[in-house]
Amino acid sequence: MIKRNPQLAALKAGYLFPEIARRRREFAAAHPEDPSKPETRIISLGVGNTTEPILPCTTAGLVEGAKKLGTAEGYSGYQDEGLPELREKIAEVFYKNDAIKAFNIEEIFISDGAKCDIGRLQLLFGRETRVAVQDPSYPVYVDGSVLAGAANGWIGTGYEGIVYLPCTQENNFFPDLSLLPENSVLYFCSPNNPTGAVATRDQLTRLVEAARNKGCLIVFDAAYSEYIRDPDLPKTIFEISGAKECAIEVNSFSKPAGFTGVRLGWTVVPKELRYQTGESINTDWARIAGTIFNGASNIAQAGGLAALSVEGQKEIRQLSDFYLQNAALIRSALQKLGIACIGGDNSPYIWACFPGRDSWEVFAEILEKCRVVTTPGAGFGPSGQSFIRFSAFGHRADVEAACQRLIHFVN
């Protein structure tokens, strides 16, 4: 019989979010909800899954895209790198301003979501490439590196071979770049998941300078960029001079347009990007996209085009404003309870500190006392210990009820 891939054995048992779901199920089984008592219902402020309906203009685009496939004139098959008109629209909407020289559509690749592309990007780098991550960070950066063979087994607080760059209160949640290994791949997310911190222009300038000086490649996850409201905060790494020579950017329709179940994203791979030996990274990514991926759903891409229309962009703003209002409610409630936190102003996540506490124990206590599901910070890396992530993705009434229940946590 064939042998198991040893990298699967190297993974720490249980991906974070299925583990949370398992613990929620166990709690619900032991403490059944009573339909006549609303206070017994479990409310989730944990997993970052959107909850509100896709808005009318974008929905109409999805419907029209499906209808077109039912006609001889409108039918289309594989679109490995994405519909040209969607790639052009993404370049126009997100990457054309005074700070950015416009991208060619050959540098924009449509995908079935940012998470999927982050996993596929590992194929560019190989087992010998060193990997660095913000700590705490979104689990797929680390787990994907383990699966690709660029890191080994769990050694207590992290994976052997991964360089963790602590992002803590002491350094304003921005890493010490002197710790960045030379010739490494750095996964960097801003607005950050889970901390909600947003890197300033000065910080990103220093990041790009460090990457160029050390021969590193930045994989910049901008999935929450449409939640940035402060005009002084960059929405893309490509607002920073020199980034085209050292960065790939991944983005998504999931959180701004409510496409978590529709699945649509994109990755920008500039033609200026080169390996140490001079070969084109853009060419290799096009080869990978054409080899193991036949493109995102044409229906989803039609919805993406509608979302980027003038009316669709208004809807994106409306939807992200709604979740930011949720975030403000959660942050305000925590602060009234004397719980220190960041995020929730230019991102949909609030990162709350419980000094000296084990984050899984805090998770369990909030679930037990308040019947509210959160996300334990330790699941995002060693520096996440003693923190809890609250997600603003929820129905308004649920968020308001959860905020009221949190009062019981400190009583």
DACORQUI-V689800 format. One record per pair of residues at least 12 apart in sequence whose ideal C-beta (glycine too) atoms are under 6 Angstrom apart, sorted by the first residue. I is the first residue (numbers start at 1). GAP is how many residues later the second one is. D is the distance in whole Angstrom. If there is no record, write none. Layout:
i->{I;I}
gap->{GAP;GAP}
d->{D;D}
This chain:
i->{7;7;7;10;10;10;11;12;16;16;17;20;24;27;42;43;43;43;44;45;45;45;45;45;46;46;46;48;48;49;50;50;50;51;51;51;54;55;57;57;57;57;58;58;58;58;58;58;61;61;61;62;62;65;65;66;76;78;78;79;80;80;80;81;81;82;83;84;86;86;86;86;87;87;88;89;90;90;91;91;93;99;100;107;107;107;107;108;108;109;109;110;110;111;111;112;112;113;113;113;114;114;114;114;115;117;117;118;118;119;122;122;123;124;125;127;127;129;129;130;130;131;131;131;131;132;132;132;132;132;133;134;134;134;135;135;135;135;135;135;136;136;136;136;136;137;138;141;142;146;157;158;163;165;166;168;173;173;174;177;180;180;182;182;183;184;185;186;186;187;188;188;189;191;191;191;191;194;194;194;195;196;196;196;196;196;196;196;198;198;201;204;204;205;208;208;208;211;212;212;218;218;219;220;220;220;221;222;222;222;223;223;224;224;226;226;226;227;227;227;227;228;229;230;237;244;244;245;248;249;250;251;252;253;256;256;257;257;262;264;264;264;269;269;323;323;326;326;327;327;327;329;329;330;330;331;331;333;333;334;337;339;340;348;349;350;351;351;352;353;354;355;357;359;359;359;359;359;360;362;363;366;369;369;370;370;370;370;372;372;374;374;375}
gap->{139;140;142;136;142;143;135;142;123;363;30;26;349;340;329;329;355;359;329;327;329;345;346;357;327;328;329;343;345;211;208;210;343;342;343;344;204;260;249;254;255;258;199;245;248;249;254;257;241;242;245;237;241;234;237;233;222;216;217;216;209;210;215;28;208;28;218;21;24;215;218;219;18;21;17;219;18;176;12;17;215;140;138;161;162;163;164;158;160;158;180;156;186;154;185;151;184;139;150;152;109;136;138;151;25;133;150;22;132;25;22;26;165;160;60;22;23;21;56;51;54;14;19;31;54;31;33;48;52;54;54;31;33;41;29;30;31;246;247;248;58;244;245;247;248;244;55;46;20;13;225;224;18;14;217;215;22;24;29;33;30;34;32;33;32;32;32;30;32;32;30;32;32;33;36;155;156;155;186;195;156;146;147;148;151;153;154;155;35;148;33;30;36;35;32;34;35;35;30;34;28;29;29;17;27;29;29;14;27;29;28;29;31;123;30;90;94;93;119;120;121;118;117;116;12;26;28;27;21;19;17;15;13;51;60;64;50;59;38;32;36;40;13;16;25;69;66;73;17;21;65;70;74;20;60;13;19;70;73;18;73;13;13;44;40;40;36;38;36;34;32;31;29;17;18;19;26;28;16;26;13;43;39;40;35;36;38;39;30;33;14;16;14}
d->{6;5;5;5;6;4;5;4;5;4;5;6;5;6;5;5;5;5;4;6;6;5;5;6;4;5;5;5;6;5;5;5;5;6;5;6;5;4;6;4;5;6;6;6;5;5;5;6;5;5;2;6;4;4;2;5;5;5;6;4;6;5;5;5;6;3;5;6;6;5;6;5;4;4;5;5;5;6;5;6;5;4;5;6;6;6;6;6;6;5;6;5;5;5;6;4;5;6;5;5;5;5;4;4;6;5;5;5;6;5;5;4;5;6;5;4;6;6;6;5;4;4;5;6;5;4;6;6;5;5;5;6;5;6;4;6;5;4;6;4;6;3;4;5;4;6;5;4;6;6;4;6;5;6;5;6;5;4;5;4;6;6;5;6;5;5;5;6;5;5;6;5;4;4;6;6;4;6;5;4;4;6;2;6;4;4;6;5;5;5;5;6;5;6;5;5;5;4;6;5;6;4;5;4;5;5;5;6;6;5;6;5;6;5;4;6;5;5;6;5;6;5;6;6;6;4;4;5;5;4;5;6;4;6;5;5;5;6;5;5;4;5;5;5;5;5;4;5;4;5;4;6;6;5;5;4;5;4;6;5;5;5;5;4;6;4;6;6;5;6;5;6;5;4;4;4;6;6;5;6;4;6;5;5;4;6;6;6;5;6;5;6;4}
